[in-house]
Amino acid sequence: MTKSGHPDGPNESRAQTEALETLTVNRRRLLAGTVGMVGALMMRSVARSEEAAMPVVPDDPTRVPGAAPTAYGQRSPFEQAVRVPRSWWASLTPLQDSQGMLTPSALHFERHHNGVPVIHPTRHRLMIHGLVERPWSFTLDDLKRFPSVSRLAFIECSGNSAIEWRAPTGKTVQQTHGLTSTSEWTGVALKTLLGELGVKPEASWVLAEGSDAAAMTRSLPLASLMEEALICYAQNGEPLRPEQGYPLRLLVPGWEGNTCIKWLRRLKLGTAPFMTREETSQYTDLMPDGTARQFTMVMEAKSVITSPSGGQRVQPGWIEINGLAWSGRGRIAQVEVSTDGGRSWQEAVLQDPVLPKCHTRFRLPWRWNGTDVILQSRCRDETGYRQPTRAELVSVRGVNSIYHYNAIQSWRIAADGQVTNVHA
């Protein structure tokens, strides 16, 4: 090396460059492998803990005193449905094990951009500023003094089913559709807060920002937020879970999950979109001609059969086909099921309650004769929008997108009863 620190010649420079490139590649492989190992280790850990907690079962439970009360309720050790980590930034809801329309808080899917932060509730503040008459910083206790609102609503990651754009990749419905869940959300209506502060006439957009290490931000149109948006501090009757945004999150019912900013710390009102990193480099829809759609907030109507579904095995005879349907536009009006790959359709029964912008359970009794068949479901919402076939969706969107995949899902039942994912 020379005194300046540069290589003595081109060979040494080339060798150092190659070594650096090799180190970078190996680091990426290590990180990718680590993510997979972490997910596998988490699943093994859950299995071991469930096995260790398995109680001794008496022959006659009426002759043995039961367990004493506990400080925080636990599910039966015989129930083992778990979220599946997809990577360090997401986990998937076990839709195949779900009942009804609600998702337990502990099984609600999670998505974060730089891990789950630890936030002390008394130190947290929500600042509202920009084009408001009276900028203000709210504590959590301040927000709880306002009239509370509760509503049921699904949240769906816009990347839900993204792995299905090119090939039938997901082996189970948890893998293909597990980035959606429905909960009861409680908080204060955003329009109530803005009514107290006063909105300047020229305000038309809002920048929402989180307290996570990614400082996740999105630009949102003010008029739409004034209709239904909530500043939430509770989910399913208790404070938000950390992975769901504790102590505060924004909820915009029916919109893609990334707009429902978690760990919410700031709302800034302005006159135009703020064009943040997340809405320029991410969360845009690449079209076949190379252009990209932006600010496609609403999650379109979608359905999926959860039983029978991928990874399951069935026996000939009567089977109840059931699943979930939802739409960011409102209520589900109809679900149809096909047992012959889409050649014919039968209307399924919608299980009450059928609520706007919520998961809706559908059911259809069916007798399987043991032959090779393809099951599908398609839904229509109250606006008349009908879930597209894969061919219809791809004809408009191509296959270079990541977000907003809502095509009809196909499950193949082979003659041996094994259910697999196919593109029909």
C-alpha positions in Angstrom: 0.0 0.0 0.0 1.1 3.6 -0.7 1.3 6.3 2.1 -2.1 7.6 0.9 -3.7 4.2 1.6 -4.5 3.3 -2.0 -3.6 -0.2 -3.4 -0.2 -0.5 -5.0 -1.6 -1.8 -8.3 -4.7 -2.8 -10.2 -4.5 -6.5 -9.2 -4.6 -5.7 -5.5 -7.5 -3.3 -6.1 -9.4 -6.0 -8.1 -8.8 -8.5 -5.3 -10.1 -6.2 -2.6 -13.2 -5.4 -4.7 -13.9 -9.1 -5.3 -13.4 -9.8 -1.6 -15.8 -7.0 -0.7 -18.4 -8.3 -3.1 -18.1 -11.8 -1.7 -18.5 -10.5 1.8 -21.6 -8.6 0.8 -23.2 -11.6 -0.9 -22.4 -13.9 2.0 -23.9 -11.3 4.4 -27.1 -11.2 2.4 -27.2 -15.0 2.4 -26.6 -15.1 6.1 -29.4 -12.6 6.8 -31.8 -14.5 4.6 -30.8 -17.8 6.3 -31.2 -16.2 9.7 -34.7 -15.0 9.0 -35.7 -18.6 8.0 -33.9 -20.1 11.1 -35.6 -17.6 13.4 -39.1 -18.5 12.0 -38.3 -22.2 12.3 -36.9 -21.8 15.9 -40.0 -19.8 16.9 -42.3 -22.5 15.6 -40.3 -25.2 17.4 -40.3 -23.1 20.6 -44.1 -22.8 20.5 -44.5 -26.5 19.9 -42.2 -27.3 22.9 -44.0 -24.9 25.2 -47.4 -26.2 24.2 -46.2 -29.8 24.8 -44.6 -28.8 28.2 -47.9 -27.1 29.3 -50.1 -30.1 28.5 -51.9 -31.1 31.7 -52.8 -34.5 33.1 -56.3 -35.3 31.9 -58.4 -37.2 34.4 -60.7 -40.0 33.3 -63.7 -38.3 34.9 -63.3 -34.5 35.3 -66.3 -34.4 37.6 -64.3 -36.2 40.3 -61.3 -33.9 40.3 -61.2 -30.3 41.5 -60.5 -27.8 38.7 -57.8 -25.2 38.4 -57.8 -22.0 40.4 -58.3 -18.6 38.7 -55.4 -16.9 36.9 -54.4 -13.2 36.6 -54.7 -13.3 32.8 -56.7 -15.9 30.8 -55.0 -18.5 28.7 -56.4 -20.7 26.0 -56.8 -24.4 26.4 -53.4 -26.2 25.9 -55.3 -28.5 23.4 -55.7 -25.5 21.0 -52.5 -24.8 19.1 -53.3 -22.4 16.3 -50.4 -19.9 15.9 -49.2 -17.1 13.7 -46.5 -18.1 11.3 -43.6 -15.7 11.0 -43.1 -14.9 7.3 -39.9 -12.9 8.0 -38.6 -10.6 10.8 -41.2 -8.0 9.7 -44.5 -10.0 9.4 -46.5 -12.9 10.8 -49.6 -14.6 9.3 -53.0 -15.2 10.8 -54.1 -18.9 10.8 -57.2 -18.4 8.8 -57.7 -22.2 8.4 -58.3 -22.4 12.2 -60.5 -19.4 12.5 -64.2 -19.4 13.5 -66.8 -16.7 12.8 -65.5 -13.3 11.8 -63.3 -12.0 14.6 -59.6 -12.7 15.0 -58.2 -13.0 18.6 -55.7 -10.2 19.3 -52.9 -12.8 19.9 -53.5 -14.2 16.4 -54.0 -10.9 14.5 -51.4 -10.7 11.7 -48.5 -8.3 12.2 -46.5 -6.1 9.9 -43.8 -3.7 10.8 -41.0 -1.9 8.9 -38.2 -1.9 11.5 -39.4 -4.0 14.4 -41.9 -3.5 17.2 -40.9 -0.5 19.4 -41.1 -0.4 23.2 -43.1 2.8 24.1 -44.1 3.9 27.6 -47.7 5.1 27.5 -47.3 8.1 29.8 -44.4 9.5 27.7 -46.1 9.1 24.3 -47.6 12.1 22.6 -49.8 12.6 19.5 -49.0 16.0 17.9 -51.4 17.5 15.4 -50.1 20.5 13.5 -49.8 22.1 10.1 -52.9 23.7 8.7 -54.9 23.7 12.0 -56.0 26.7 14.0 -54.7 25.4 17.3 -51.8 22.9 17.0 -51.8 20.6 20.0 -49.9 17.7 21.6 -52.2 15.0 23.2 -51.3 12.5 25.9 -53.0 9.2 26.0 -55.1 10.3 28.9 -56.1 13.4 27.0 -57.5 11.3 24.2 -59.4 9.0 26.5 -61.3 12.1 27.8 -63.0 12.5 24.4 -66.1 10.5 23.5 -65.0 6.9 22.6 -66.1 5.1 19.5 -65.9 1.3 18.8 -66.4 -0.5 15.5 -65.6 -3.8 13.9 -63.3 -3.7 10.8 -60.8 -5.8 8.9 -57.3 -4.7 8.3 -55.5 -6.2 5.3 -51.9 -5.7 4.2 -51.8 -4.5 0.6 -49.2 -7.2 0.0 -51.6 -10.0 1.2 -51.4 -12.8 -1.5 -48.5 -11.1 -3.2 -46.8 -14.4 -3.6 -49.6 -15.5 -5.9 -49.0 -12.9 -8.7 -46.7 -15.2 -10.7 -47.3 -18.8 -9.5 -49.4 -20.7 -7.0 -46.7 -20.4 -4.4 -48.5 -20.6 -1.0 -49.1 -24.1 0.3 -51.7 -23.1 2.9 -54.4 -20.4 3.2 -52.3 -19.0 6.0 -49.5 -18.4 3.5 -51.7 -17.2 0.7 -54.1 -14.9 2.6 -52.9 -14.7 6.2 -52.2 -10.9 6.2 -55.8 -10.0 7.1 -57.7 -10.0 10.3 -60.9 -8.5 11.8 -61.1 -6.9 15.3 -63.1 -4.5 17.4 -61.3 -1.2 17.5 -61.9 1.5 20.1 -60.7 5.1 20.2 -61.7 8.6 19.3 -62.9 9.7 15.9 -60.3 11.9 14.1 -63.0 14.3 13.1 -63.7 14.9 16.8 -60.1 15.9 17.4 -59.9 18.1 14.3 -63.2 19.7 15.2 -61.6 20.8 18.5 -58.5 22.2 16.9 -60.1 23.8 13.8 -59.0 22.9 10.3 -57.9 25.6 7.9 -59.9 25.8 4.7 -56.9 25.0 2.4 -56.1 21.7 4.2 -56.7 18.6 2.0 -54.1 16.0 2.9 -52.7 14.6 6.2 -49.3 13.2 6.9 -49.5 10.4 9.5 -46.2 9.3 11.2 -45.4 6.5 13.6 -42.9 6.2 16.4 -41.2 3.1 15.2 -37.5 3.0 14.1 -38.7 3.3 10.5 -40.7 6.5 11.3 -43.4 5.0 9.0 -45.3 7.7 7.2 -48.2 8.0 4.7 -50.0 10.8 3.0 -53.8 10.4 3.3 -56.7 12.5 1.8 -58.3 14.5 4.6 -61.9 14.3 3.3 -61.9 10.5 3.5 -60.3 10.5 7.0 -63.1 12.7 8.3 -65.6 10.0 7.4 -64.5 7.0 9.4 -60.9 7.3 10.7 -60.3 6.5 14.3 -57.3 7.1 16.7 -57.3 3.8 18.4 -56.0 2.8 21.8 -57.8 -0.5 22.3 -58.5 -3.7 20.4 -60.9 -6.4 21.3 -61.7 -4.9 24.7 -58.1 -4.3 25.9 -55.2 -1.9 25.2 -53.6 -2.5 21.8 -50.9 -5.2 21.6 -47.4 -3.8 21.0 -47.3 -5.3 17.5 -50.7 -3.7 16.7 -49.4 -0.2 17.5 -49.5 0.3 21.3 -50.3 2.8 22.6 -52.0 4.5 19.6 -52.7 3.6 16.0 -54.7 5.1 13.1 -57.5 3.0 11.7 -59.0 3.8 8.3 -61.6 1.0 7.7 -61.3 -0.6 4.3 -58.0 0.9 3.3 -54.7 -0.9 2.9 -53.1 -1.8 6.2 -50.0 0.5 5.7 -52.3 3.6 5.9 -53.4 2.5 9.4 -50.1 3.9 10.9 -49.1 2.2 14.2 -47.4 3.8 17.2 -49.0 7.0 15.9 -47.1 10.2 17.0 -47.9 12.9 14.5 -50.5 14.2 12.1 -49.6 17.1 9.9 -52.3 18.8 7.7 -51.2 20.2 4.3 -52.4 21.1 0.9 -50.9 18.1 -1.1 -49.5 14.6 -0.7 -46.1 14.7 1.1 -44.5 12.1 -1.2 -42.8 10.1 1.5 -40.4 7.2 0.8 -43.1 4.7 1.6 -45.5 6.0 -1.0 -43.0 6.5 -3.8 -40.5 3.7 -3.6 -43.1 1.4 -2.0 -46.9 0.9 -2.0 -47.4 1.8 -5.7 -48.8 -0.6 -8.3 -46.5 -1.3 -11.3 -48.6 -1.6 -14.5 -47.6 -3.6 -17.6 -46.7 -0.4 -19.5 -44.1 0.6 -16.9 -46.3 3.3 -15.2 -47.3 3.0 -11.5 -50.6 3.6 -9.8 -50.3 5.6 -6.6 -52.6 6.2 -3.6 -54.7 3.1 -4.3 -56.0 3.0 -0.8 -59.1 0.8 -0.9 -58.9 -2.9 -0.6 -61.2 -4.5 -3.2 -63.6 -7.3 -2.6 -61.9 -10.6 -2.0 -62.8 -14.1 -0.7 -61.1 -17.4 0.0 -62.2 -20.9 1.0 -60.5 -21.7 4.3 -61.8 -25.3 4.5 -61.0 -27.4 2.6 -57.8 -25.5 1.8 -54.1 -26.1 1.0 -52.3 -28.6 3.2 -55.6 -30.3 4.4 -56.9 -33.7 3.5 -60.5 -34.7 3.2 -62.5 -37.9 2.9 -65.3 -38.6 0.5 -68.8 -37.7 1.7 -70.5 -34.6 3.0 -68.2 -31.7 3.6 -69.0 -28.1 4.6 -67.1 -25.7 2.4 -66.6 -22.5 4.4 -64.4 -19.4 4.1 -64.2 -15.6 4.4 -65.1 -12.7 2.2 -64.5 -9.0 2.7 -64.5 -5.7 0.9 -63.1 -2.2 1.6 -66.1 -0.7 -0.2 -68.7 -2.0 2.3 -70.8 -5.1 3.0 -70.5 -8.4 1.2 -73.7 -8.9 -0.8 -73.1 -12.4 -2.2 -70.6 -15.3 -2.2 -70.7 -18.1 -4.8 -68.8 -21.3 -4.7 -67.7 -23.5 -7.6 -66.7 -27.2 -7.3 -65.8 -27.6 -10.9 -63.1 -25.0 -11.5 -65.5 -22.1 -12.3 -67.8 -23.8 -14.9 -70.8 -23.6 -12.6 -71.5 -21.7 -9.4 -73.8 -22.2 -6.3 -74.7 -19.4 -3.9 -73.3 -19.8 -0.4 -75.0 -18.9 2.9 -73.6 -15.7 4.6 -73.3 -16.2 8.3 -74.6 -13.4 10.4 -73.5 -10.7 11.2 -72.8 -9.3 7.8 -71.1 -5.9 8.5 -69.5 -3.3 6.3 -65.7 -3.6 5.9 -65.5 -6.8 8.0 -64.8 -10.4 7.4 -67.9 -12.3 6.5 -68.2 -16.0 7.0 -69.8 -18.1 4.2 -70.8 -21.7 4.1 -72.0 -24.3 1.6 -72.7 -28.0 2.2 -71.3 -30.3 -0.5 -70.9 -34.0 -1.1 -67.5 -35.0 -2.5 -67.5 -38.2 -4.6 -63.7 -38.8 -4.4 -62.8 -37.4 -7.9 -60.3 -34.8 -8.7 -62.0 -31.3 -8.4 -61.1 -27.6 -8.1 -62.9 -25.5 -5.5 -63.2 -21.7 -5.9 -65.2 -18.8 -4.3 -66.0 -15.4 -5.6 -67.8 -12.5 -3.9 -69.7 -9.4 -4.8 -70.0 -6.4 -2.5 -72.9 -4.0 -2.0 -71.5 -1.6 -4.7 -71.8 -4.3 -7.3 -68.0 -4.9 -7.6 -67.3 -8.6 -8.2 -64.1 -10.4 -7.4 -62.1 -11.0 -10.6 -60.7 -14.2 -12.0 -57.0 -14.5 -12.2 -57.1 -14.0 -15.9 -59.2 -10.9 -15.6 -56.9 -9.3 -13.0 -53.7 -10.2 -14.9 -55.1 -8.8 -18.2 -55.3 -5.4 -16.6 -52.5 -5.4 -14.0 -49.9 -7.8 -15.5 -47.7 -9.8 -13.1 -45.1 -7.2 -12.0 -47.2 -5.9 -9.1 -46.8 -6.7 -5.5 -49.9 -5.2 -4.0 -53.7 -5.6 -4.3 -53.9 -9.1 -5.5 -57.6 -10.2 -5.1 -58.1 -12.8 -7.8 -60.2 -15.9 -7.2 -58.3 -18.5 -5.3 -58.3 -22.2 -6.5 -57.8 -25.2 -4.3 -57.4 -28.7 -6.0 -58.7 -31.8 -4.2 -56.9 -34.8 -5.6 -58.4 -38.2 -5.7 -56.5 -39.1 -2.5 -58.1 -36.2 -0.7 -55.0 -34.0 -0.5 -55.7 -30.2 -1.1 -53.2 -28.1 -2.9 -52.9 -24.5 -4.4 -53.4 -24.2 -8.1 -53.9 -21.4 -10.7 -57.0 -22.3 -12.6 
